[in-house]
Amino acid sequence: MADQLLSTRVTWTEKLHFRGQAEHDQIVAIDHAPPLGDGNGLKPMELLLMSLASCSAQTVISLLQKMTQDVRGFVVEAEGARRAEHPTVFTEIRLEYEVEGVSLSAEAVEKAIRLSEEKYCPIWAMLKPGVKISFSYKIQTV
């Protein structure tokens, strides 16, 4: 048995629309594009990209704070390329980090991203063996 057990639930509402929820968390609308769904929620593959981006974002921002970097703004954009035939898995994912702050060190930003990739982000670790994941970053001084 795993050291830590997590659970979620998705409940069908209509067509291909589901309501996703984890214990004590907000509800997430999940849907498919028309005509199978109404497009009134996130698609599962979008949720996967968002999971990778948010997992990495949490580790990177916490590492930058520990490195005493004065971060004032932080965004991670994720873009995934999928193969045309089924299963339409991601073949490549690109992460772009936009870090805004005062006197930020490019070395610290890159180190935090690399640590996210190599050690701290479990989503990245799970996807990495089957998907080419690359990243870039931009630093904006305020």
N, C-alpha and C positions, 0 to 999 in steps of 0.2 A: 504494500500500500504506500502511496505517496506521503511525503512529509506534510504536505499542505493540500487540502482538498478544496477546490473551488467548484461552484456549480452555477449554472444559468438555466433559464427556461425561456422557450419561445412558444407563444400561444397563437394559434391560427385565428384570424378574425374574419377574413373573406378573401376570395380570389387567391393571390399569393402574398397577401399582407399578413404580417405577424407582429406581435408585440413581444419584444425581447426584454428580459429583466434578470438582473442578478440580485442576490439577497441584499436587501436594504438599499438598492440603487435605483436610479431613475429609469423610467421606461424608454426604450429605444424603438422607434418605428422602423420596421424592415419591410421592404416591398420590392417588387419587380417592375421593370418598365412596361408600359402598355405594349401590346394588348393583354398580356398575361396578368399584369398587375395594373395599378393606377399611378405608380411612380410617387407614392406618398410616404416614402421612407428611404432609408439607406439600403443599397444592395449589399448582399453578403460580402462581395469582393471589396466594396468600398469600406466596409467595416474592418476587413482584414488589413487593408492599407492604413486605415486610421489607427488600428491597434499597433501596428509597427511604428507609425509616426509618434503616437502618444507614449508608447513604451520607451522609445529612444529619447523623446523629448524630456520625459521625467528624469531619466538617468543623466542626460547631458546637463540639464539645468541644475540638478542637485550637485553634480560634480563641479560645475562652474562656480556655484555658490561656495562650496568647500574650498575652491581655489581662490577665493576672495575676489572673483571677477565681478565688476559692477554692472550686471545685466539689467537693462531697463525694458527690453522687449525681446521676444523670442517666438519664432514661428518655424514649424517644420512642414514642408510640403512634400507629399509623396505622390509619385506617378508610377503606375505599373503597366507594363506591356503584357498582353495575354496572347496565347496561341489561338489560332482560328478554329481548330478542331477540338472536339470534346475529349477529355475535360479541358475547359478553357482556362487552364492554370496560368499564373503569372510566370513569365519566362525571364523577366527583368523588372527590377524596381529601382527607381532613382529617388533619393532623398535629398532635399535641399534645405539647409538650415540657414535661417536669417537671424542673426544675433545683433542686437542693438544695445549699446552701452557706453560707458565712460572708460577710456584707456584699456580697452579689451586686448588681450594677448591672443594672437592668431595661434600660437603654439598651444595655449590652454584650451582653446576651442577645438582644435584638431585632436588633441589628446583626449578630451572628454568624449568626442564622437567615437574615436577608436576604442575607448574603454567600453562605451555602450555596445559597440559592435562585438568586441572580443570577449567581454566578461559579464556585463550587467543586464542587457536587454534579452529576456528569454524569447520574445517573439522573433527578434533578429536571429537568435541562435537556432530556432526551429526552422525558419525559412531558408537560412543561408545554404544548407546542403543542396537544395533543389532549385534555388532562384539566384540569379546574379543580382546582387544588391550593391549599388554604388552610391556615393554621396558627394556633395559639394557644400560649401558654406560661403556666406557673405557676412562681412562684419561692417556695421554702420556705427560710426561714432556720433554720439549726441552731446 
